[in-house]
Amino acid sequence: MKHQIACLRVSFLAFAIMLAVRTFAAEQVTTDAGAVQGAVSADGKVHIFKGIPFAAPPVGALRWKAPQPVATWTGVRPATEFGARCMQGRIFSDMVFRDNGPSEDCLYLNVWTPSASAHAHLPVMVWIYGGGFAAGAASEPRQDGEVLAKKGVVVVSLNYRLGIFGFFSHPELTKESGHNASGNYGLMDQTAALNWVRRNIANFGGDPRKVTIFGESAGSFSVSAQMASPLAKGLFHRAIGESGAFFGKTLKARTLAEAEEADRKFGESLGAASLDALRALPADKLLDAAVKPGVIRFWPIIDGYFFPQDVPSIFADGKQSKVPLLAGWNADEGSYRGFFGDLAPTAANYVAKVHTEFGDRAEEFLKLYPASSDDQARRSAQDLAGDRFIGYSSWKWIEMHLATGNSRVYRYEFDDAPPPAKDSTEPSHGAYHSAEIEFVFEALPSKNLPWRPEDEKLSDVMSSYWTNFAKTGNPNGPGLPHWPDYNRHDQYQVMHLTANPQAAPDDHRARYEFLDALPPPK
């Protein structure tokens, strides 16, 4: 009997060791630069790797250069903490970070995978954060990939250079580039991360032939940019855009000539007339000067390399990546104050301002954005502000890809208004810009709000739509309300994302066509 018990103990010990070895092996993955050691989620269902370098630190002589290969390492590199976020000011109060940044050494990515087996061949979703190309990081709790990964996808999030560090142009930079171009280093960082995914993601259980890029706000602009750039061709196979694209009449990429001239003058204002002097400046000094009010906006550039042409022209010529696209925006992207300014938000003030702004087209405008009462005037002003900010550019992106992309397109409108905080005395801000992020990632607990059962239901539905699209190029699946594709023959169906999602014909198309016909602002 004692012999049997001893044998059982030995067998149990051997089994435990075997499990430990398997667990360790699943949490240790080899990349083309070296091995990384991650962790496992509390429930044991997701393997998590944080802070994996995908490019060399862009510091010193590498400041304002295209991302360079990361140095290899020996041994096993810990991958349990987020890499530093890229240099940025405190711009958006709703951004919460879990890293130790900011730093110029910031080109890191994270992987959440339900199976770290090279034989799993799971779809991959690569997230690009928003923040106006001036702020943001992959460490935000509302963008955590753990829950999304449980729906059978590998989730990757990445950092990219921002502001003056990501989008600075200069004649000397253009000359040394080898491509007669400068700027767009942040966008090239994103492409470098996609190249890393192609080379390495199979070892994390992902399929490099089934990659979806998705992003919100500047991240959505970035998705449209990666679709347009020849540098990213073949690196992804589906695209999701949440609120924004490079198709607007205000938030447009700068020309290389404009950027070189303005950015050169900015450098001279700091006493740094040469590129060497600029690279010698401390990062903090550069950042402090760049975020001062009134300073030029460091923003993507039509550089002739990453962007051979402006994005609308690339799509018009059918030269974009011809992949399935799921895109849309939120019902309350803007504020009526964006139209009224300091004026009282009344119907009378609205109509008077419309006549001043739109002249002989004012009556046509008022049929699309009516103002028969003060409440309706505020709602129309809010709609116009949102359309000018995000709605029109997203609509134009969808329309142009539908016309030339040879791929299915799915359009949504996010209509759910998150509940205000328990102690808030402010009215609801509606389905405001960025409100959908927590829903997509099933990360509602990342915000301390009194979430309702209908919010949790919608979050589950949205994450299912998004992951289904990543798997098949079609958001539909068992148990989900049917989402028809967007096309002329079916009256341009839009999926309205609420507690009870339903599709309906686009009833605002005339608004976007009106805005489309307007000349660009001077």
GIUR-V508977 format. One record per residue. RES is the residue in one small letter. D_FIRST is the distance of its C-alpha to the first C-alpha in Angstrom with 2 decimals. Layout:
RES_D_FIRST + RES_D_FIRST
This chain:
m_0.00 + k_3.78 + h_5.27 + q_5.02 + i_6.28 + a_8.57 + c_9.77 + l_10.54 + r_12.37 + v_14.24 + s_15.17 + f_16.37 + l_18.28 + a_19.82 + f_20.85 + a_22.37 + i_24.22 + m_25.46 + l_26.80 + a_28.43 + v_30.07 + r_31.33 + t_32.70 + f_34.35 + a_35.83 + a_37.23 + e_38.86 + q_40.35 + v_43.23 + t_45.75 + t_49.43 + d_52.36 + a_52.93 + g_49.37 + a_45.88 + v_45.39 + q_42.40 + g_42.49 + a_40.34 + v_38.80 + s_40.06 + a_38.32 + d_37.04 + g_35.90 + k_38.37 + v_41.11 + h_41.26 + i_44.15 + f_46.22 + k_49.14 + g_51.99 + i_51.93 + p_55.30 + f_57.19 + a_60.37 + a_61.66 + p_62.71 + p_66.33 + v_67.75 + g_70.59 + a_72.22 + l_69.89 + r_71.26 + w_73.07 + k_71.75 + a_69.79 + p_66.03 + q_64.99 + p_61.72 + v_58.95 + a_58.08 + t_54.79 + w_52.07 + t_49.25 + g_45.71 + v_44.47 + r_46.87 + p_45.57 + a_46.65 + t_45.71 + e_49.17 + f_52.37 + g_55.11 + a_58.34 + r_60.74 + c_64.07 + m_67.11 + q_68.60 + g_70.36 + r_69.23 + i_70.84 + f_68.82 + s_67.51 + d_64.84 + m_63.03 + v_59.89 + f_58.11 + r_54.66 + d_55.65 + n_57.22 + g_60.49 + p_63.24 + s_63.75 + e_65.55 + d_62.25 + c_60.88 + l_60.19 + y_56.55 + l_54.69 + n_51.48 + v_49.08 + w_46.87 + t_44.82 + p_42.20 + s_40.96 + a_41.34 + s_40.87 + a_43.82 + h_43.35 + a_43.80 + h_47.65 + l_48.17 + p_51.69 + v_52.83 + m_54.93 + v_56.86 + w_58.27 + i_61.58 + y_62.39 + g_65.80 + g_68.00 + g_71.46 + f_70.55 + a_70.85 + a_67.53 + g_63.95 + a_60.56 + a_57.31 + s_55.44 + e_56.82 + p_54.20 + r_56.14 + q_55.64 + d_51.90 + g_50.37 + e_46.83 + v_47.39 + l_49.73 + a_47.19 + k_44.79 + k_47.34 + g_46.53 + v_48.90 + v_48.85 + v_51.14 + v_53.09 + s_55.50 + l_57.88 + n_60.39 + y_63.95 + r_66.92 + l_69.23 + g_72.80 + i_74.79 + f_71.81 + g_71.15 + f_74.63 + f_77.20 + s_79.93 + h_82.45 + p_84.93 + e_83.28 + l_79.86 + t_81.41 + k_82.95 + e_79.83 + s_77.48 + g_78.43 + h_78.74 + n_81.83 + a_79.78 + s_78.23 + g_76.17 + n_73.35 + y_70.68 + g_68.50 + l_68.73 + m_68.00 + d_64.88 + q_63.68 + t_64.41 + a_62.59 + a_59.48 + l_59.82 + n_60.03 + w_56.83 + v_55.19 + r_56.43 + r_55.01 + n_51.67 + i_50.55 + a_48.68 + n_46.08 + f_45.51 + g_45.10 + g_48.79 + d_51.35 + p_54.47 + r_56.41 + k_55.86 + v_56.98 + t_58.70 + i_60.70 + f_61.29 + g_63.01 + e_65.04 + s_68.58 + a_69.15 + g_65.88 + s_67.48 + f_70.64 + s_68.39 + v_66.93 + s_70.51 + a_71.26 + q_68.36 + m_69.49 + a_72.99 + s_72.23 + p_72.17 + l_69.72 + a_66.94 + k_67.60 + g_64.47 + l_62.07 + f_61.39 + h_61.60 + r_62.09 + a_63.68 + i_63.53 + g_66.24 + e_66.16 + s_69.64 + g_71.96 + a_73.28 + f_76.04 + f_78.54 + g_80.22 + k_83.77 + t_82.93 + l_79.51 + k_80.38 + a_79.47 + r_82.08 + t_84.15 + l_83.64 + a_87.21 + e_86.84 + a_83.55 + e_84.80 + e_87.91 + a_86.32 + d_83.34 + r_85.59 + k_87.73 + f_84.66 + g_83.67 + e_87.22 + s_87.12 + l_84.32 + g_86.43 + a_84.39 + a_86.79 + s_84.73 + l_81.26 + d_80.29 + a_81.40 + l_79.46 + r_76.24 + a_76.79 + l_76.91 + p_73.85 + a_71.80 + d_72.30 + k_76.07 + l_76.11 + l_74.00 + d_76.06 + a_79.25 + a_77.91 + v_76.75 + k_80.00 + p_81.92 + g_84.50 + v_82.83 + i_82.65 + r_79.56 + f_77.39 + w_76.45 + p_75.78 + i_78.63 + i_80.15 + d_79.83 + g_80.53 + y_77.12 + f_74.23 + f_76.79 + p_79.40 + q_81.23 + d_80.79 + v_77.89 + p_80.04 + s_81.98 + i_78.81 + f_77.65 + a_81.17 + d_81.17 + g_77.76 + k_76.29 + q_73.28 + s_69.71 + k_69.80 + v_66.50 + p_65.62 + l_66.56 + l_65.39 + a_67.58 + g_69.19 + w_69.96 + n_69.84 + a_72.37 + d_73.47 + e_73.50 + g_76.65 + s_78.47 + y_81.86 + r_82.92 + g_82.85 + f_85.89 + f_87.65 + g_87.24 + d_89.08 + l_90.89 + a_90.11 + p_87.92 + t_90.54 + a_91.75 + a_95.20 + n_93.92 + y_91.61 + v_94.46 + a_96.79 + k_94.26 + v_93.53 + h_97.26 + t_97.56 + e_94.61 + f_95.00 + g_98.77 + d_100.02 + r_96.45 + a_95.70 + e_96.24 + e_93.96 + f_91.33 + l_91.67 + k_90.90 + l_87.53 + y_86.81 + p_88.82 + a_89.88 + s_91.34 + s_89.88 + d_88.55 + d_84.97 + q_85.46 + a_87.12 + r_84.11 + r_81.76 + s_83.95 + a_84.19 + q_80.41 + d_80.09 + l_82.66 + a_80.98 + g_77.64 + d_79.29 + r_81.12 + f_78.07 + i_75.37 + g_76.14 + y_78.97 + s_77.35 + s_74.13 + w_76.21 + k_78.26 + w_75.16 + i_73.77 + e_77.17 + m_77.74 + h_74.32 + l_74.83 + a_78.17 + t_77.15 + g_73.36 + n_72.77 + s_69.57 + r_68.42 + v_69.00 + y_67.44 + r_69.11 + y_67.93 + e_69.29 + f_66.92 + d_68.30 + d_65.67 + a_66.90 + p_64.05 + p_64.26 + p_65.97 + a_64.08 + k_63.71 + d_66.25 + s_68.64 + t_72.22 + e_73.09 + p_73.42 + s_71.08 + h_71.78 + g_70.84 + a_68.89 + y_69.84 + h_69.46 + s_65.80 + a_64.50 + e_62.52 + i_60.28 + e_57.59 + f_57.62 + v_57.13 + f_54.13 + e_52.69 + a_53.09 + l_54.89 + p_52.81 + s_54.38 + k_57.48 + n_57.54 + l_59.47 + p_59.05 + w_57.84 + r_58.22 + p_56.05 + e_58.76 + d_58.45 + e_54.71 + k_55.39 + l_58.07 + s_55.92 + d_53.24 + v_55.98 + m_57.66 + s_54.57 + s_53.86 + y_57.43 + w_57.30 + t_53.98 + n_55.05 + f_58.22 + a_56.27 + k_54.22 + t_57.11 + g_60.45 + n_60.67 + p_59.51 + n_58.96 + g_55.62 + p_53.96 + g_54.66 + l_57.36 + p_61.07 + h_62.94 + w_64.50 + p_67.42 + d_68.58 + y_71.79 + n_74.81 + r_78.47 + h_78.17 + d_75.84 + q_77.90 + y_75.68 + q_72.70 + v_71.04 + m_67.60 + h_67.94 + l_64.68 + t_64.33 + a_61.79 + n_63.02 + p_63.89 + q_66.68 + a_68.99 + a_72.77 + p_75.79 + d_76.89 + d_79.52 + h_80.46 + r_81.34 + a_85.02 + r_84.23 + y_82.61 + e_85.38 + f_87.92 + l_86.22 + d_85.86 + a_89.63 + l_90.45 + p_91.48 + p_89.17 + p_90.09 + k_92.41
